[in-house]
Amino acid sequence: MTDIDVQAEPAEEAAAAQDGSRPSLVDWQGQLLASPGYRALALQDRVKRMGYVFQGNVAQYQSLVAGLQNPGLRRSRRMSGS
């Protein structure tokens, strides 16, 4: 082991990596991106982000509806300067 606790590659693995019998990082990335688990996690993340956007839109919509349903409240806010 080296001083940073990383084991050096054995000679056979280093030779296999050089002759191309080991898949490249691009191949590994393609397999990962195509895996069902990765796609499920990516979909969950996308749904979560859309949820945050909808929460903000709903809050603005509720504020607008409240102002339209109670026009006196909007008038009194304008008169008071708020």
Secondary structure, 3 states (H helix, E strand, C coil): CCCCCCCCCCHHHHHHHHHCCCCCHHHHHHHHHHCHHHHHHHHHHHHHHHHHHHHHHHHHHHHHHHHHHCHHHHHHHHHHCC
